[in-house]
Every structure is written in structure tokens, then in C-alpha cells.
Amino acid sequence: MKTQAKSIGLIMLFSLVLLGGCGQKGPLYLPDGEEQKNAQQR
């Protein structure tokens, strides 16, 4: 019974972590100083 509860808990935690990334927008890197200056001028 305990192992089943642990399994369900791990599956739920894993699902929340995966779903936490949904909806994140923007570049997947930190912009360099040059690109950051261009973005501020717009």
C-alpha cells in the first residue's frame, strides 16, 4: 500500500514539473550585452 502511494506521489510530482514548463515564452538563453541594448532601444 505504501509503495502504491509513493508511486502515485512520484507520478504526480513528475507531471507537475513537466506541466510547469508549459506557457513559458521567450528565448531559452540569456541575451548578450549587445542584444540586450538593442531590445531596450525598441
C-alpha positions in Angstrom: 0.0 0.0 0.0 2.8 2.4 0.9 4.6 1.7 -2.4 1.5 2.4 -4.3 1.1 5.8 -2.6 4.8 6.6 -3.2 4.4 5.7 -6.9 1.3 7.9 -7.3 3.1 10.8 -5.5 6.1 10.5 -7.8 3.9 10.4 -10.9 2.0 13.5 -9.7 5.3 15.3 -8.9 6.8 14.4 -12.2 3.6 15.6 -14.0 3.6 18.9 -12.2 7.3 19.5 -13.1 6.6 18.8 -16.8 3.5 21.0 -16.9 5.3 23.8 -15.1 7.2 24.5 -18.3 4.1 24.9 -20.4 3.4 28.5 -21.4 7.0 29.7 -20.8 7.8 32.1 -23.6 10.9 33.9 -24.8 14.4 32.9 -25.7 16.0 29.9 -23.9 19.2 31.7 -23.4 20.5 34.8 -21.6 20.9 37.6 -24.2 24.4 39.1 -24.6 25.0 42.7 -23.7 24.7 43.8 -27.4 21.3 42.1 -27.8 20.1 43.5 -24.5 20.9 47.0 -25.6 19.0 46.6 -28.9 16.0 45.2 -27.0 16.0 48.3 -24.7 16.1 50.7 -27.6 12.8 49.3 -29.1 
